[in-house]
Each structure stands twice: as C-alpha cells, then as structure tokens.
Amino acid sequence: MEQTDGTLDKVNQNQHMARCCRLCGEEYEYERWKLGYKMCLSCGDEMAKKVVRCVVPMHKSNYVLITDKDLLTGVNQKGGIVK
C-alpha cells in the first residue's frame, strides 16, 4: 500500500524486494514468487538448460539418477560402474 507521502509501507517493500530475480535483478510475476521461485522465467530457463540429468536402471536394483556424464561409462554391467 502506498502511504500519503508516496513511499511504500514496510510490508510491500519486503514483497517488492523478494520478487527481484537473484541473477539479473529484474522484477518478476507475483504468482511465480508465491510458488517459491527465486528467479525470473528467462533466468530459470537458462539454469535448467545447464543441468543435465539421466535416469538409468541398475541391474537387479532400482533406478539411479546420474548427473555426471563420466558416471554413465560402464553403468549397468551387472555389478555397477566399470571403467
């Protein structure tokens, strides 16, 4: 809420500061902030492109999330990672 002297009250100042992107500093949508995102859509998209994930099944076991490409070498050779 804007006060009579043209300044923002303390509650709205905190919401405004929290809605600034942590990477570029631009303000983003309130709905996105309510969902818990701390960065704007374009910066979030760039960050998501940097992380590469792959899910692989292990022999007689469960699925394992792999984020390092080197770990995929020899995976699922009936005993784990073989190099």
C-alpha positions as CSV (number, residue, x, y, z in Angstrom):
1,M,0.0,0.0,0.0
2,E,1.2,3.4,-0.8
3,Q,1.2,5.9,2.1
4,T,0.2,9.5,1.8
5,D,3.8,10.7,1.3
6,G,4.4,8.4,-1.7
7,T,6.5,5.8,-0.1
8,L,5.7,2.1,0.2
9,D,4.9,0.7,3.6
10,K,7.3,-1.9,5.1
11,V,5.2,-5.0,4.1
12,N,5.0,-4.0,0.4
13,Q,8.7,-3.1,0.4
14,N,9.6,-6.6,1.5
15,Q,7.4,-8.2,-1.1
16,H,8.9,-6.0,-3.8
17,M,12.5,-6.9,-2.8
18,A,11.7,-10.6,-2.6
19,R,10.3,-10.6,-6.1
20,C,13.5,-9.4,-7.7
21,C,15.4,-12.1,-9.6
22,R,18.5,-13.3,-7.8
23,L,20.5,-13.5,-11.1
24,C,19.5,-10.5,-13.2
25,G,17.8,-8.3,-10.6
26,E,14.6,-7.8,-12.7
27,E,11.2,-8.0,-11.0
28,Y,9.1,-11.0,-12.0
29,E,5.4,-12.0,-11.5
30,Y,3.9,-12.3,-8.0
31,E,2.4,-15.7,-8.8
32,R,5.8,-17.1,-9.6
33,W,7.2,-15.7,-6.3
34,K,4.2,-17.3,-4.4
35,L,5.2,-20.7,-5.8
36,G,8.6,-20.4,-4.3
37,Y,10.7,-19.5,-7.4
38,K,13.6,-17.0,-6.6
39,M,14.4,-16.1,-10.2
40,C,12.6,-14.9,-13.3
41,L,11.4,-17.2,-16.0
42,S,14.2,-16.5,-18.5
43,C,17.0,-16.9,-15.9
44,G,15.3,-20.1,-14.6
45,D,15.1,-21.5,-18.1
46,E,18.9,-20.8,-18.6
47,M,19.7,-22.5,-15.3
48,A,17.5,-25.6,-16.2
49,K,19.4,-26.0,-19.5
50,K,22.7,-26.2,-17.7
51,V,21.7,-29.2,-15.6
52,V,21.6,-32.5,-17.4
53,R,20.1,-35.5,-15.8
54,C,19.6,-39.1,-16.8
55,V,17.8,-41.9,-15.0
56,V,19.3,-45.4,-15.6
57,P,18.2,-48.8,-14.3
58,M,20.8,-50.7,-12.3
59,H,21.0,-54.5,-12.6
60,K,18.6,-56.2,-10.2
61,S,18.1,-52.9,-8.4
62,N,16.3,-49.6,-8.7
63,Y,16.7,-46.6,-10.9
64,V,19.6,-44.2,-10.3
65,L,19.7,-40.5,-11.1
66,I,23.0,-39.7,-12.9
67,T,24.1,-36.0,-13.3
68,D,27.8,-36.6,-14.4
69,K,28.3,-38.0,-17.9
70,D,31.5,-39.8,-16.8
71,L,29.5,-42.0,-14.4
72,L,27.5,-43.4,-17.4
73,T,30.6,-45.2,-18.6
74,G,30.1,-48.9,-17.7
75,V,26.9,-48.4,-15.8
76,N,24.6,-51.5,-15.6
77,Q,27.3,-54.0,-16.3
78,K,25.9,-56.5,-13.6
79,G,27.7,-55.0,-10.7
80,G,27.9,-51.3,-11.0
81,I,30.3,-48.9,-12.6
82,V,33.1,-50.4,-14.7
83,K,35.8,-48.3,-16.3
